[in-house]
Amino acid sequence: MGSHAPYVWGAYGVALGVVVVLVAATLNKLRSATRLLQALQRARAAERARLEDRP
């Protein structure tokens, strides 16, 4: 690599940093969506139970 080593390793570092940030953001969004889905499922089940208890 010679004199280009800092540029090459810097580019690898930036690319790795971007990949890490994207993976972390994706996992965070997945967790958030999972929590929302569970809350909606609980609310739907509660609504169904409430409707079934009506005379």
N, CA, C and O of each residue as an XYZ file, in Angstrom:
220
protein
N       0.824     -1.187      0.000
C       0.000      0.000      0.000
C       0.869      1.253      0.000
O       0.495      2.288     -0.551
N       1.988      1.143      0.602
C       2.914      2.270      0.586
C       2.329      3.503      1.244
O       1.815      3.441      2.361
N       2.410      4.616      0.549
C       1.955      5.889      1.111
C       0.426      5.994      1.141
O      -0.118      6.927      1.731
N      -0.256      5.060      0.520
C      -1.716      5.094      0.496
C      -2.347      4.371      1.689
O      -3.570      4.363      1.827
N      -1.548      3.781      2.526
C      -2.065      2.992      3.648
C      -3.027      3.775      4.540
O      -4.087      3.244      4.872
N      -2.721      4.999      4.944
C      -3.673      5.712      5.809
C      -5.040      5.911      5.134
O      -6.079      5.795      5.783
N      -5.031      6.207      3.849
C      -6.286      6.392      3.121
C      -7.066      5.077      3.055
O      -8.271      5.052      3.306
N      -6.379      3.994      2.718
C      -7.034      2.694      2.580
C      -7.597      2.245      3.925
O      -8.766      1.867      4.002
N      -6.789      2.280      4.990
C      -7.257      1.847      6.293
C      -8.337      2.785      6.830
O      -9.265      2.342      7.507
N      -8.220      4.061      6.533
C      -9.266      5.012      6.924
C     -10.593      4.699      6.240
O     -11.652      4.765      6.864
N     -10.527      4.356      4.951
C     -11.735      3.998      4.213
C     -12.347      2.724      4.785
O     -13.565      2.632      4.935
N     -11.503      1.736      5.104
C     -12.015      0.513      5.744
C     -12.668      0.846      7.083
O     -13.730      0.315      7.406
N     -12.048      1.708      7.845
C     -12.590      2.087      9.146
C     -13.942      2.783      9.031
O     -14.871      2.483      9.782
N     -14.044      3.713      8.087
C     -15.311      4.419      7.880
C     -16.389      3.444      7.433
O     -17.514      3.492      7.931
N     -16.056      2.557      6.496
C     -17.030      1.581      6.003
C     -17.489      0.665      7.139
O     -18.682      0.390      7.263
N     -16.571      0.197      7.956
C     -16.926     -0.652      9.095
C     -17.813      0.107     10.076
O     -18.789     -0.441     10.588
N     -17.475      1.361     10.336
C     -18.288      2.179     11.233
C     -19.709      2.344     10.724
O     -20.662      2.262     11.500
N     -19.859      2.573      9.431
C     -21.197      2.715      8.843
C     -21.979      1.414      8.977
O     -23.162      1.434      9.316
N     -21.327      0.282      8.713
C     -22.003     -1.016      8.828
C     -22.438     -1.256     10.273
O     -23.551     -1.727     10.505
N     -21.603     -0.950     11.225
C     -21.946     -1.144     12.638
C     -23.143     -0.273     13.022
O     -24.057     -0.740     13.701
N     -23.141      0.973     12.596
C     -24.254      1.879     12.906
C     -25.543      1.374     12.264
O     -26.597      1.396     12.900
N     -25.474      0.922     11.019
C     -26.667      0.417     10.339
C     -27.219     -0.840     11.001
O     -28.434     -0.987     11.135
N     -26.346     -1.739     11.412
C     -26.798     -2.950     12.100
C     -27.438     -2.581     13.441
O     -28.489     -3.120     13.788
N     -26.829     -1.684     14.186
C     -27.384     -1.267     15.475
C     -28.739     -0.589     15.286
O     -29.667     -0.849     16.052
N     -28.864      0.265     14.290
C     -30.138      0.941     14.032
C     -31.214     -0.057     13.622
O     -32.367      0.063     14.035
N     -30.840     -1.034     12.816
C     -31.796     -2.055     12.386
C     -32.273     -2.891     13.566
O     -33.469     -3.152     13.690
N     -31.371     -3.310     14.422
C     -31.751     -4.094     15.599
C     -32.632     -3.280     16.542
O     -33.583     -3.807     17.119
N     -32.320     -2.011     16.695
C     -33.124     -1.137     17.543
C     -34.541     -1.002     16.976
O     -35.518     -1.070     17.721
N     -34.647     -0.814     15.679
C     -35.958     -0.699     15.040
C     -36.725     -2.012     15.149
O     -37.940     -2.002     15.349
N     -36.034     -3.136     15.020
C     -36.679     -4.442     15.158
C     -37.252     -4.619     16.559
O     -38.386     -5.072     16.717
N     -36.471     -4.263     17.573
C     -36.951     -4.364     18.954
C     -38.176     -3.474     19.175
O     -39.144     -3.880     19.818
N     -38.117     -2.267     18.637
C     -39.226     -1.333     18.777
C     -40.482     -1.867     18.089
O     -41.574     -1.802     18.652
N     -40.331     -2.385     16.893
C     -41.473     -2.930     16.154
C     -42.035     -4.158     16.864
O     -43.250     -4.356     16.880
N     -41.184     -4.972     17.439
C     -41.632     -6.159     18.174
C     -42.443     -5.753     19.395
O     -43.491     -6.338     19.671
N     -41.965     -4.759     20.122
C     -42.711     -4.271     21.298
C     -44.068     -3.700     20.879
O     -45.072     -3.945     21.547
N     -44.107     -2.951     19.793
C     -45.359     -2.384     19.312
C     -46.321     -3.487     18.892
O     -47.506     -3.432     19.219
N     -45.830     -4.474     18.181
C     -46.675     -5.584     17.753
C     -47.252     -6.328     18.951
O     -48.435     -6.668     18.957
N     -46.435     -6.582     19.955
C     -46.923     -7.268     21.158
C     -47.997     -6.449     21.857
O     -48.996     -7.001     22.318
N     -47.801     -5.135     21.941
C     -48.795     -4.270     22.579
C     -50.102     -4.283     21.789
O     -51.180     -4.322     22.381
N     -50.019     -4.253     20.479
C     -51.220     -4.294     19.655
C     -51.941     -5.634     19.788
O     -53.170     -5.683     19.828
N     -51.175     -6.712     19.856
C     -51.790     -8.025     20.026
C     -52.490     -8.138     21.378
O     -53.583     -8.698     21.469
N     -51.855     -7.599     22.437
C     -52.492     -7.607     23.760
C     -53.776     -6.774     23.744
O     -54.790     -7.185     24.309
N     -53.735     -5.611     23.103
C     -54.911     -4.752     23.035
C     -56.030     -5.428     22.246
O     -57.198     -5.344     22.625
N     -55.680     -6.088     21.164
C     -56.683     -6.781     20.369
C     -57.304     -7.936     21.152
O     -58.516     -8.144     21.091
N     -56.494     -8.677     21.875
C     -57.009     -9.777     22.686
C     -57.922     -9.244     23.787
O     -58.961     -9.839     24.074
N     -57.544     -8.136     24.396
C     -58.372     -7.540     25.443
C     -59.693     -7.063     24.854
O     -60.742     -7.226     25.477
N     -59.654     -6.480     23.670
C     -60.874     -6.011     23.022
C     -61.784     -7.187     22.671
O     -62.999     -7.109     22.857
N     -61.209     -8.262     22.171
C     -62.002     -9.455     21.860
C     -62.641    -10.025     23.130
O     -63.810    -10.410     23.124
N     -61.874    -10.074     24.206
C     -62.403    -10.596     25.469
C     -63.526     -9.699     25.975
O     -64.529    -10.193     26.490
N     -63.367     -8.404     25.835
C     -64.404     -7.457     26.268
C     -65.671     -7.653     25.442
O     -66.774     -7.632     25.988
N     -65.525     -7.840     24.148
C     -66.682     -8.012     23.280
C     -67.378     -9.352     23.540
O     -68.599     -9.443     23.418
N     -66.628    -10.376     23.890
C     -67.212    -11.682     24.176
C     -67.995    -11.673     25.497
O     -68.920    -12.465     25.675
N     -67.628    -10.790     26.410
C     -68.298    -10.718     27.702
C     -69.595     -9.930     27.641
O     -70.344     -9.910     28.618
N     -69.878     -9.282     26.521
C     -71.122     -8.512     26.390
C     -72.317     -9.447     26.370
O     -72.257    -10.540     25.807
N     -73.404     -9.006     26.992
C     -74.624     -9.847     26.991
C     -75.333     -9.786     25.645
O     -76.368    -10.426     25.463
